[in-house]
Amino acid sequence: MSGDAVLVTGGTGGIGAALVRRLALDGYRVSFTWRSDAAAAEALAEKTGAEAIALDLADRAAVDGFAATLADREFYAVVHNAGATYDALAATIDVERAAALFQVNLFSFMRIAGAALRPMTAARRGRIVAVGALAAARAVAGNATYAASKAALEAYVRTVMAEVARRGVTANVVAPGWIDTKMSEAPPALAKAIPAQRLGKAEEVAAAVAFLLRDDAAYVNGTTLTVDGGLGALLAAAK
């Protein structure tokens, strides 16, 4: 609902900035976290009126400290967009690097969402949205750690739904396919393999998240909304 407070993690990347812009345009009071690009965070905050919060999600102590403040913030929605990548063949995975990725992609979200849920359930309304990935359900060589973190993210969100749905809170995942951002590093020929014949736009992912935050989406709960131009369905059909 317009005027409600929304928290977006990882707000300065391609999808993150699109989320901040779209939700601010929809009338939400947006706060977003950022880690390394102070200039981008400042510019985005100035343009949208959003609150920029410096927070390294890889720093467990910092995340714990931030989460401790959420009981008094009463966010209507938490959108976990921040993410890290680490590619390695399964036989060569460095467990320490994998653990660091899980801290950003999953554990920080568990801590922040867990703290934000208390005010949501007390108010009997709220939205939890995690930005997942098509990779969570598809096998890609070298992508085991990232895919595992996103699959765990989906499992966590479904469990959250089971615990909070009766209190008017929804918990869903938006899973992008190949989106045209700096993080995607998509091969040039990939677009031809996608039924839509193009890469996705960050704004299209933001639109899907915006829908899940609306009152109209109150009965959408515990699901994964895929934004991939049909790629996932095509790969499933090819099995």
C-alpha positions, 0 to 999 in steps of 0.5 A: 500500500502506498506510504508503507515502508519497504526494505530492499537489500542490495539496492545499487545493482542493476535489479536492486536499483530498478527495485528501488526506483519502481517501489519509490514510484509506487509510493512506498517509503523505500530504504535500501542497503548498499555495500561498496558503491557509495556514489551510486547509493547517494545518487539513487537516494537523491533521485528517489527519496529513498533511505540509503543504509550502508551494510555489508551483508557478508559481515555477520556482526553488522547484519545482527546489529542491523536486524536488532533495530528492525523491531522498531522500524515496522517494515511492511515488506522486505525484499532480499535482492543482494547476492554473491556469486562463486563459480567452481566445479563441484570437486574443487569448491572452496568451502570457506568461499561457499560459506561466505556466499551463503552468508550473503545470499541466505543467512543474512536474509534469514536474520533480517527477515526473521527480525522483520517478521515480528512486527509484520505478524503483530500487524497481521500484514506484510510481505517477504520477497526474495530474489532467487534464480532460475539456476535453483531448479536447473543444472549448470556446470560450475554453478553448484554453490550459487544454485544451492544457495538459491534453492535453499532460499526457496525452501526457506521462503516456503517454510516462512509462508507456512508459519506466517500465512495465517497472520496475513503475511505472504512470503514468495520468491521471484526467480529471474532468468538471464537479465541484462545486468553487469552481473549476468555476463550472458553469452551473446548467443544466449538470447537466441535460445530464449523463447522471448528471443531477448534477455530480460530487463531489470525493470521487469523483475522489479514489476514482478516484485511490485505485484507481490507487494500489492493487496491484489497479491494477498492470495499468492503465497509460498510460490516462485514467480519465474521471470525468464522469458520462457527459458525454464519451461523450454529447458524442462521440456527438453529433458 
